[in-house]
Amino acid sequence: NTCLIHFIKRYGSIMLGRIVVYSISGCPHCLAAKATLQQNGLDFQEIGLDRFKPFVREWVRENTGKTSVPQIFFNSEHIGGNHELQEKWNSAQTRSQLLTILENAPDPDVPLVPDPKDALEADDSDLPQDEAFTLLIQADNQGLFHTNKKEWACGRSVGRSASGARFLDWLQQQKGLEEAEALHTLHTLLDRNLLTTQDRSNLKDAVIYRYEPPEKIGSGLNTDYPVEQGQQNTNAFLVALNIRKLILKLFTRYISEDGKQVDYKGMAASEDWDQFKLLVAQLQAAELNSLSREERLAFFINMYNVLVIHGTVVRGVPTTMYSRYKFFSGVSYIIGGLSYSLNDMENGILRNNRRSMGTLYMRPFSSDDPRLELAIDPVDPRIHFALNCGAKSCPPIKTFSALEIDEQLDLATKAFLENDEGVSIDEDHGVIYLSQLFNWYKQDFGEDRDKILDWIQSHLGAAQHKADAMARLRANQAFKVKYLEYNWDNNEKK
């Protein structure tokens, strides 16, 4: 085949072997590894751990000692993750060794290549098509609505308007709708409060206005659109799952092929971004008090991760300590009529109203704050590894669910700790290096240094060599704990 011919021409030998990449969708480190293989003419078979039954993920863990992705095999030899692949490929000696492996036929049983019948039912469906809303966005993008002085209509402050006749003509002439269809579309948008007018008796002669949120609603990033009729007191958890699903698709679409950059500006300019904003607007009326502890955990982890992306699209990437403080304290959603910033979600809800550097060492909520009723008690320290992804690998989970939250938090924790940006042991110099997360949030992990180290050792999972090395150092009592510099590098496309 073409790949085989290319391989022979490039490397002077025949590629009989097989490269297998275990990954998950949307993982930037998986993309980086695949890009390196593709750029060097190396064919590979990708197996998505989020696409197959759990036994595949368990096989990878048992045979690599890793829970993070990607994990890469050349024939039956485990190469490591993206970091290890890049290191080995950039060295002439180890690159030659990798190519030599591929000159041999693979073991048919190692690594595991699952049968397609063991694949999970793929949820690749988009949200239901919202034709009326899509037409509204297209009309807006084509300049049908013009800015005018602030007026009041239907109790709302409005700014941009168009004549009903102009909008109806556009629907018919530009979009090919019949007159009755065009009128029905306009009535639908008015019913949903996406457009407003003072007189619906003769829409051709009326002035129609784009929705603009009342000033009293606050500064939440999810207030660009109204709550849909019939969506009051909507199930917050179900809305959150749809939001997370859509933002992951957007993220996957606008991340570069090598996984190094995200085109946030392109994301913001897409029609899907407006669909996303309409969806997150429904959180304004979401009902949270009926959620179980597990549902609250999954909901706020998912919404925190979504809000980070939303905030980055709207405000850009914070690059200084002060701008990061403003970002995490100022970027917020209105949920159930109350404002939740990133700091509120993390320190107020998920950390049960605990102080942190991000809150200027003050409790986020006062004793009479209604949001305090939703706080997670007791605190689960594993949330820090669901909110923070390691720099060299990703936990093999992208969306957290109430039914599997315990297992998912465990996977995220083990994936973080097994990499050196989480925990690193230097036995020769008697140093245990820990992520800054254990310094910033030490209260969550234990009362003192020994309790924190106990917690880490008990959660190292498959990284037994780290647990053993840590135990040896602690037994000798002659060791130091140092905290690694936190990597604030961003992935914004320049």
N, C-alpha and C positions, 0 to 999 in steps of 0.2 A: 504494500500500500504506500501512499504518498509519504506518510510519517516514517515508515521503515526506510524508504529510499533517502529521505532527508537525513535520517540518522546515520546511515552508512556514509553519505557524502561528507557529513560534518565531522564524524568521529572515527571513520575508517573501520568500523566494525558493524556487526549485525546486532540489533537490539532484539534479543529473544525474551528478555525479562519483562517484568510488569511493575509499574509504579502504582501504588494505591494511596489515595489521600482521603482520610476520614475528616469530615468537615461539618459545618452547619451553615445554613443560608445566612448571608449578611455579615459573616465574620471577616473583618478586614485582614486578619493574619492568614486566614485560609486563602483569601484572594491574592495576597502577596506571594504565598508559596506557589500557588497555581500559575501566577504570572511568570515567576522565575522558570518553572518547568516549560511553559509554553514558549517563552522567549528563547529557550535553548533547544527547541525542537524535541522535547521529551513528552511523549504521549503518556497519559495517566488515566486511571479510573477513579472517579470520585464517588465516595459513599457518604451520603448525608446522614449523620446520626439522628437528626430530627425527622428523618424520613422513614426510619426503620424501627422495628420493635426493640424494646430495651435490651434484649440479649446481645445485640450488636455492640451497643455502648459498653456493656459489661465485658464483652470479649476484648475490646480495645483497652479497657482499664486493666484487666488481668494480664494482658500480654505486653503492655507498654509501661505500666505503673503510672499512667497519666489519666486524668479525667478531662483535661483541657483539649482544645482543638486549635490548629490541625494536628494530626498525627500521621506521619508519612512512612510508608514502607517501600523499599526497593527489594523486590522479590520478598523473601521472608525476613529480611533484615530491617529492623526498626531504626529509622534515621533520626527521628525526633520530631519536633515541631518546626514552625517556620524559621525560628531563630537558628536552630541547629542546621537546617537545610541551607540557609544563606551562608553560615560560617563554613560549612563543608564545601559548598559549591565555589566559594571565593578562594579556596586554597587549591592550588594545582594538584597537590598530592592527594588530598581526600576526594577531589573531584574525579581524578583518575580511578580511584578505588570504587566510587559510586558507579562509574561507567562500566567498570569491569564486572560488577554484580549483574548489570543488565545484559551482559553477553551470554548469560546462562538462562536456561529455561526456568520458569518459576515453579515453586511447589504449588500444586493445585489447591491445597488445603490451607496454606498460610501465606499471606494473611487472609482473614475471613472475608469472603465476598458473598454477601447474603443473597438468597434467592429472591427474585422480584415479588414473589407471593408473600414475603414477609414484610413488604413495605406497608407503612401506615397509609390510610386513606388520605391522600394529599388534599389540603385545604388551599387550593390555588385560586379559589373564586374571589372575585372582587366584591365589594359591597354592591348592593342593588343599584343599577343605573338610575341616577336622578336627573332625568332629561330636562325638566323645567329649570332646575338649579344650574345645570351645565349651560343652558341657553342664556340664562341671566349673566353668568360669568363671561361668556363669549361676547354678549352685547356690551358689557362693561368694558372689556378689554378693547373693543372696537370703538370706544369713545361715545357711546350713545348717551351716557349720563354726564351732565356738565355740572361743575361746581357753582353754587350760587350762595347768596348771603343766607345765614342761618334763619330758618323759619321754624314754625311748629306745626306738626300734622299728627293727628291721632295721639296727642300727648307725648310725642317723641321729638327730640331735636333732630332735624334733618338737614342735609347739606347738598347732596347731588341729586339731580332730577332730570327727567326727560318727559316729553309729551307722550300721552298714551298713543296717539296716532303714529308717532315716529317709531315707538317700540313695536306696535302691531305691524306696521309696514315692514320693519326689519325682519320680523319673524316670518312674514309671508314671502318677501322678495329675496332675502338672503338665505333663509333656512327652508324655504319651500313648504311652509305650513299653510293649510287651508285657513280661511278666515275664522271658521268656528274653532279650529285647533289653536290658532293664535290667541283668540279670546279666552279659551279654556286655560291655556298656559299662563296668561296674565292673571286670571282669577286665582289659579293655584298659587302663584307667587304672592298674591295679596293675602290669601287665606293663611299662608304660612308666615306672614309678617316679614318676608324677605323684601317685599315692596310695600309701600303705603301710599294712600291717596285720600283726599278729603271727600271725594265724591265718586262712588262706584256705579252711579246710575247711567253715566255715559262715559265710558272709559276712553273713547276716541278723543274727547274734548278735555279729558282730565290731565292733571300733572301727576306723574308718579315719581316716588322718591325711593332711593336706596335706603335700606335699613341703616340706622346709625344708633349705637348704644346710648342710653341715657347717661349723663355724666355721673350720676350717683352710683352707677353699677360698679365703679372701681376700676383698677388698672390691670385686671386679669387679661392674659393673652388670649383667653377663649371667649371674649365678649364682642368679637366682630360681627357675630350673627346672633339672632334671637333663638330662644328655646322653641322647638317645634311644637305646634298645637298637639295636645294629647300626650306630650312627653314629660309633663310635670311629674315629679316624684318617680322618675324613671329609675330602673335598676342600674346602679352605678357600676357594678361589677361587669355586667354585660356590655354596657357602653364602653368601658375601659378596654375590654378585649378587642372590640372592633377598632378602637382608636389605635391600640398597640399594633394590631394587624396591618392597618393602613400605613402607619409611620414606618414600620419595618420594610414594607414594600417600597416606600419612597426612598428610604435610606439605601436599600439595595440598588435601586435604580440610579441613584446619583453618586454612588461611591465609585471611585476610579477602578479600572481593571486590576491594578496592583494593590488595591486596598489602602492606599496611603492618603488619599484626599477625598473629601466630600464636597460636592458642588452645592453648597447651601443656597447660593443665589439662584441657581437653576431650579432647585427644589421649590423655592418660594415663588418662582414665576410660572410653575406648572398649574394646570387646572385641578389636578389632584390635591394640590396644597389648599385650594379653596374648599374642596370636599372635606379635607382633614379639619379645616377651621370650623366648618359647619358641624362636623361631628363632635369636636371638643366643646363646642358651644352648649351642647346638650348636658354637659356636666354641671352647668349653672343650676339646674333643677334636680340634680341627682340626689337620691335619698341614701344616706350613708349609715344611719343609726341602726338599721336592721341587719347590717353585714356582720357575719361571724368574725372571730379573730383571724382565721385563716384568709377569709375574703378581704379583710382590711389590709393584712400583710401584702397579699398579692396585688391588690388595687393600688396601694400607695407606692410600692416598688415599681410597678409598671408605669404609673403616672409620673413618678419622679424621672424615670428614664426618658419618657416622652417629652416632659417639660424641658429637660436639658436640651434636647434637639430643637424643640420649638423656640426656646429662648435664644439658641445659637443662630437660628435662621433670622429671627427678628432683630436681635441686638448685636450679633457678631460674637466672636470669641473673646472672652476677657483675658487680658495679657499681663496684668499687674495684680498685686495683692489687693489693692483698693478696688479695682474693677471686678475682681472675683467676688469680693465681699458684696458689692452692689448687685452683681449678677445673682448670687445665691439668695440674697435677702430680698431682692426686688422682682425677680421673675416669678410670676405666680399665675394660678388658675383660680377662678371662682367656681367652687364646688358646693352644691347645695346651699347657695346664697352666701357662703363664707369664703374668705380669701385664704389660699394656701400657697405660700412661697416654697421654693426648694428647701430652705432652712426649716420652714414649718413642717414640711412632709418628713424630712429626715430626722431633725432633732425634736420636733414637737410630737409627731405621731409615732414614727418608727422607733425612736429612742425614748419614748415615754417622758417627753418634756424635760430633757436633760440639756445642760449647758454645753457649749462647745466654742471653739475659736470663731466659728462662723456666726454665732449669736452674740459675740462679744462677751461671752461667759455669763450671759443672762438666760433665764428660762424663757423659752419662746412664748409660752402661754401663761396668763395669770390664772389664779385659782378659780375664777368664775368664768373663764373662757369656755364657750360651748364646744369648741374643738377638742378640749381636753378629754371629753367623754370617749373619743375615738382612739386615744393613745394606746399603744400596744404594751401591755403589762403582763408578764415581765418582758424586758428587752431581749431580743434574740440577736446576739452579736453578728451572726452570719449575714445580716442584712447589708453590712458594709461591703461584702464581696458580690452582692447582687447590684449594688449601686455604683460600684467601681470596677471597671474591667482592667485586667492586667495589661501591661504594655506589650508583652510578647505573645500572649495567647488569650483566648476567650473561654469563659465557661461554656459548656455545651448546652446552653439554654438561653433563649432570647425572650420568651414571654413566660411569666410566672402565673400559675393557676392555683386556686384555693385547694383543689383536691390533691395536688402533688407538691405543695409549697415546701414541706419538710425535706423531701428528697431533693428538690431543686435547689434549695439553699445549701444543702450538703454538697451537692455537685459544684456549685459556684465557689464554695469555701475551699474545697479540696483543689479545684483548678487554680485558684489564686495562690494557695500556700505551696503547691508543688513547684511553682516557678520562683526564680531567684529574686524577682522584684517583690515577692511576698515574704519569703524567708530564705536566708542564705547562711550557711555555717562555714566558718574558717577555723577548723580545728588546730591548724599549725600555730595560729596567733591567738587562739582562745577567744574568738569573737563570734557572737550571734548577731547577725544583721536582720533587722525587722523593718517591714514597711512602716511608713509614718502613720498609717491608720492605727497601729497599735499604740502609738504615742498620743495622737490627737484624741482617740476614743478609748483610752486605757480603762476608764471606769466601766465600760461595757464588757471587758474581757477578764477583769479580776481586780482584787483589792490591792495587790502589790505585784512586783516583778515576777515572783515565783508562781503566783496564781495565773498570771498572763501566759507564762511559759508552759504551765500545765495545760492550759486551754489549747494552746497551739499544738503541743505534742499530741493531744487527744484527737485533733482534727486533721492531722497530716495525711491520714488515709494511706494511699499507695506509696507515698514518698517516705518509705520506711528508713531509707538511708539517712534522711534528715532527722527523723525522730531518734535514731540510734546515735547519731553524732551529737545531737543536742543533749541526749541523756548522758553521754560520756563526759561532756564538758560540765554539765551541772553536777555530776557526781564528784568531780575534782574540785568544785567550788571556785576554780581559778578561771573565771571567764568574764567578759564584758558584753553588754548589750548596746549595740549602736543602731541608730535609725537611718535607713537609706533615704537619700534625697528623693523627694516626690517628683515624678515626671509630669509637668503641666503642659507638655507639648500638645498642640492641637492638630486636627486633621483637615482644617479648612482649605479649600482650593484657592490658591492665590490668583 
